[in-house]
Amino acid sequence: MISVEEALNRILDHFQPLPAETVSVNEAYGRVLAADIHARLTQPPKAVSAMDGYAVRAADVAAVPTDLTVIGAAPAGRPFDGRVGPGEAVRIFTGALLPDGADAIVIQEDTEASGTTVTVKESCAAGHYVRPAGLDFKAGDPGPRAGRALTARDVGLIAAMNHPWVSVRRRPRVAILSTGDEVVMPGEPLRPGQIVSSNGIALAAFVRACGGEPVQLGIAPDRSDQLAALAAGAEGADLLLTAGGASVGEHDLVQTALQQEGLELDFWRIAMRPGKPLMFGRLGNTPMLGLPGNPVSALVCATLFARPALHRLQGRSEPPHPLETMILGADLRANDRRQDYLRAAISSDDEGRKVATPYGAQDSSMLAMLAAADGLILRPPEAAAAARGSLVPVLELRSLAEGL
């Protein structure tokens, strides 16, 4: 068995960022930037009003109350074509350009209007409620950087910086193949000994959440020829994920069946729990990650290994596994030689610190427990017993932008 770290490094050696493509900024949410963004204009381009009110000269309202003559109006998008002189004001609205000659905004709540005269009841200084040119950003200022998965905020900023098109990485295409005579799709009749298949559906959702495009190849029965025939559908994909059939039983045929079709096996079996029988290799030009069949093992391994691979394919810059140190909420006995990932609930203590409490049962078939879990407590190989209240590293599942 090899370590988790070695397995991950060997997997990532097979992946490089995919080519870039251009998409509309309207379609850019969730995509990963392939090139840095810089502002193509200054925002706002000139000084604008931050409130509804009157554009004035601060010198004219130093002593109040005072009456000013209203010489025009400046709605947003229709600038006042003139200049504010001594004793004058312009009715102005939020976002409208500040007229020439004015240097402050008196909000309408501090005024009383009568015909073409406005009485200012509160004084203000120059710059009051004025947004100066370039307050938000200036032409040439940096925006989101290459390698960033775009949020709604990012997309809004890119649009404001006047970019109608965005260069992003192509979405990875991930072929998914479930295996086993015992698994059937949800809603299908169940014969004795059969179970409902969740792996393929869960992995497709996982791939979408990680920015990829899943391609379902179906469920392969425990026959080498049919398994190989379905796996051939992965040609041209950026990654093949199989679920099940990766262990050593006589019905675990993925390794032998695909090796007959040219699979070059890199490694098989990892010193981890859950997920020991994970395998990795190449089937033709397609990297292949063979996940265990137990649903918890499949999703934990997808998080630890498929997610970083999909990050690499998209050129993502942020770390795929942000670990956070938390307080242990229950005693843990010493660990063996396998790196452990314990499903845990996360809460807060009286001081606001995060507390990770492992569930009592950790069986790799218990999908309901994984769905309820807030995080995975990482236990290194040969870790000594840990007492409640000690510090442990935790992968907080709810903090991930995608995946679990």
HELIX and SHEET records of a PDB file:
HELIX    1   1 VAL A    4  LEU A   12  1                                   9    
HELIX    2   2 VAL A   25  GLU A   27  5                                   3    
HELIX    3   3 ALA A   58  VAL A   61  5                                   4    
HELIX    4   4 GLN A  108  ASP A  110  5                                   3    
HELIX    5   5 ALA A  152  ALA A  160  1                                   9    
HELIX    6   6 ASN A  199  ALA A  209  1                                  11    
HELIX    7   7 SER A  224  ALA A  231  1                                   8    
HELIX    8   8 ALA A  232  ALA A  234  5                                   3    
HELIX    9   9 VAL A  254  GLN A  259  1                                   6    
HELIX   10  10 PRO A  295  CYS A  301  1                                   7    
HELIX   11  11 ALA A  302  ALA A  306  3                                   5    
HELIX   12  12 ARG A  307  GLN A  314  1                                   8    
HELIX   13  13 LEU A  367  ALA A  372  1                                   6    
HELIX   14  14 LEU A  397  SER A  399  5                                   3    
SHEET    1   A 2 ALA A  20  SER A  24  0                                        
SHEET    2   A 2 TRP A 165  ARG A 169 -1                                        
SHEET    1   B 2 VAL A  48  SER A  49  0                                        
SHEET    2   B 2 VAL A 130  ARG A 131 -1                                        
SHEET    1   C 6 ALA A 104  ILE A 107  0                                        
SHEET    2   C 6 GLY A  53  VAL A  56 -1                                        
SHEET    3   C 6 GLU A  88  ILE A  92 -1                                        
SHEET    4   C 6 THR A  66  ALA A  74  1                                        
SHEET    5   C 6 THR A 117  VAL A 120 -1                                        
SHEET    6   C 6 THR A 111  SER A 114 -1                                        
SHEET    1   D 6 GLU A 213  ALA A 220  0                                        
SHEET    2   D 6 ARG A 173  THR A 179  1                                        
SHEET    3   D 6 LEU A 239  ALA A 243  1                                        
SHEET    4   D 6 THR A 286  LEU A 291  1                                        
SHEET    5   D 6 MET A 279  LEU A 283 -1                                        
SHEET    6   D 6 LEU A 263  TRP A 268 -1                                        
SHEET    1   E 2 VAL A 183  VAL A 184  0                                        
SHEET    2   E 2 ILE A 195  VAL A 196  1                                        
SHEET    1   F 6 MET A 272  ARG A 273  0                                        
SHEET    2   F 6 GLN A 339  SER A 348  1                                        
SHEET    3   F 6 LYS A 354  PRO A 358 -1                                        
SHEET    4   F 6 LEU A 323  LEU A 328  1                                        
SHEET    5   F 6 LEU A 391  GLU A 396 -1                                        
SHEET    6   F 6 GLY A 375  ARG A 379 -1                                        
END                                                                             
